[in-house]
């Protein structure tokens, strides 16, 4: 049976609109601290989460909002949590990187690689308490260099735990190309631990759904864990306010803060030789040039664009779906902000301090 692209696109689109609303609130200073979005990962989350059943568990990383929304966690409770509200999902104590829902067997952590041990624990519990249930861990490719994730995968393999380890690979470890800090191929490393290994294009929700369905059935039937290697692109970089993307989108506002100090250092007396100063300037210009060619700027790497093109012939249905999602997200945001003003609770960077 082929995937229901309308259902999957609805999940992806609502998640995107929710995180765009979060972006606006963050830019307005109503949400404090860093903000890591799942924009660009929606196809991975939708293709997997849409196939989970009651009793299945999720161990999430610091980009947990899309899987939680798609799993059915109350979006108003999530937004209140991001605003630092006492009536948030975790009483305002977790923020966006530490979201938990006991009812959904879902837990996230800002500690890189922590989803591995959590998923192994969920999967072990499923073996004894909920036969046929599985656990899913979501993490980035940088996490595979963390010892606890490697140990969790080894244990899952040795005990044939019903676990799915989902690697969301965008090829960047914050600002460092992952290939420069990871030795060997991930597939070879994972197979060496005895895990089933599957690669998939994480921008194509239909392909993710098909690949996930096969390995989820495999785990449910007691055949052990799988490492699903899904390649994607983080459309906002590592976090909101990612410096190079910010400079590219608003060069007239951002570039003076970069260029003026560089110019002053070039003209200052004393200090490093001119050739070293030129080398520093060359490095900055190379980074800016790389950003201009960054895959984050290519619409083809946006999973929503990819799926929308397939559904575009049914324009009226598509417009209705998107309008419903946009209105629902707007309602959630308005309610969360109205509650905050009425209750006088602290929210945002000033309140969080």
Secondary structure as the mmCIF struct_conf table of DSSP 4:
data_model
#
loop_
_struct_conf.conf_type_id
_struct_conf.id
_struct_conf.beg_label_comp_id
_struct_conf.beg_label_asym_id
_struct_conf.beg_label_seq_id
_struct_conf.end_label_comp_id
_struct_conf.end_label_asym_id
_struct_conf.end_label_seq_id
HELX_RH_AL_P HELX_RH_AL_P1 UNK A 5 UNK A 27
TURN_TY1_P TURN_TY1_P1 UNK A 28 UNK A 29
BEND BEND1 UNK A 31 UNK A 31
BEND BEND2 UNK A 33 UNK A 33
TURN_TY1_P TURN_TY1_P2 UNK A 39 UNK A 40
HELX_RH_AL_P HELX_RH_AL_P2 UNK A 42 UNK A 49
TURN_TY1_P TURN_TY1_P3 UNK A 50 UNK A 51
TURN_TY1_P TURN_TY1_P4 UNK A 54 UNK A 55
STRN STRN1 UNK A 57 UNK A 60
BEND BEND3 UNK A 62 UNK A 62
HELX_RH_AL_P HELX_RH_AL_P3 UNK A 65 UNK A 71
TURN_TY1_P TURN_TY1_P5 UNK A 72 UNK A 72
HELX_RH_AL_P HELX_RH_AL_P4 UNK A 75 UNK A 82
TURN_TY1_P TURN_TY1_P6 UNK A 83 UNK A 84
TURN_TY1_P TURN_TY1_P7 UNK A 86 UNK A 87
BEND BEND4 UNK A 88 UNK A 88
TURN_TY1_P TURN_TY1_P8 UNK A 89 UNK A 92
BEND BEND5 UNK A 93 UNK A 94
HELX_RH_3T_P HELX_RH_3T_P1 UNK A 95 UNK A 97
BEND BEND6 UNK A 98 UNK A 98
STRN STRN2 UNK A 100 UNK A 101
HELX_RH_3T_P HELX_RH_3T_P2 UNK A 102 UNK A 104
TURN_TY1_P TURN_TY1_P9 UNK A 105 UNK A 105
STRN STRN3 UNK A 106 UNK A 108
BEND BEND7 UNK A 110 UNK A 111
TURN_TY1_P TURN_TY1_P10 UNK A 112 UNK A 113
HELX_RH_AL_P HELX_RH_AL_P5 UNK A 114 UNK A 129
BEND BEND8 UNK A 130 UNK A 130
TURN_TY1_P TURN_TY1_P11 UNK A 131 UNK A 132
STRN STRN4 UNK A 135 UNK A 140
HELX_RH_3T_P HELX_RH_3T_P3 UNK A 141 UNK A 145
BEND BEND9 UNK A 146 UNK A 146
HELX_RH_AL_P HELX_RH_AL_P6 UNK A 147 UNK A 158
TURN_TY1_P TURN_TY1_P12 UNK A 159 UNK A 160
STRN STRN5 UNK A 163 UNK A 169
BEND BEND10 UNK A 171 UNK A 171
STRN STRN6 UNK A 172 UNK A 173
TURN_TY1_P TURN_TY1_P13 UNK A 174 UNK A 175
STRN STRN7 UNK A 176 UNK A 177
HELX_RH_3T_P HELX_RH_3T_P4 UNK A 178 UNK A 180
TURN_TY1_P TURN_TY1_P14 UNK A 181 UNK A 181
BEND BEND11 UNK A 184 UNK A 184
HELX_RH_AL_P HELX_RH_AL_P7 UNK A 186 UNK A 192
TURN_TY1_P TURN_TY1_P15 UNK A 193 UNK A 194
STRN STRN8 UNK A 196 UNK A 201
TURN_TY1_P TURN_TY1_P16 UNK A 202 UNK A 203
HELX_RH_AL_P HELX_RH_AL_P8 UNK A 205 UNK A 220
TURN_TY1_P TURN_TY1_P17 UNK A 221 UNK A 222
STRN STRN9 UNK A 226 UNK A 231
TURN_TY1_P TURN_TY1_P18 UNK A 235 UNK A 236
BEND BEND12 UNK A 238 UNK A 239
TURN_TY1_P TURN_TY1_P19 UNK A 240 UNK A 241
HELX_RH_AL_P HELX_RH_AL_P9 UNK A 243 UNK A 249
TURN_TY1_P TURN_TY1_P20 UNK A 250 UNK A 250
HELX_RH_AL_P HELX_RH_AL_P10 UNK A 251 UNK A 267
BEND BEND13 UNK A 269 UNK A 272
HELX_RH_AL_P HELX_RH_AL_P11 UNK A 274 UNK A 292
TURN_TY1_P TURN_TY1_P21 UNK A 293 UNK A 293
HELX_RH_3T_P HELX_RH_3T_P5 UNK A 295 UNK A 297
HELX_RH_3T_P HELX_RH_3T_P6 UNK A 299 UNK A 301
HELX_RH_AL_P HELX_RH_AL_P12 UNK A 303 UNK A 311
TURN_TY1_P TURN_TY1_P22 UNK A 312 UNK A 313
BEND BEND14 UNK A 314 UNK A 314
HELX_RH_AL_P HELX_RH_AL_P13 UNK A 315 UNK A 343
TURN_TY1_P TURN_TY1_P23 UNK A 344 UNK A 344
HELX_RH_AL_P HELX_RH_AL_P14 UNK A 348 UNK A 352
#
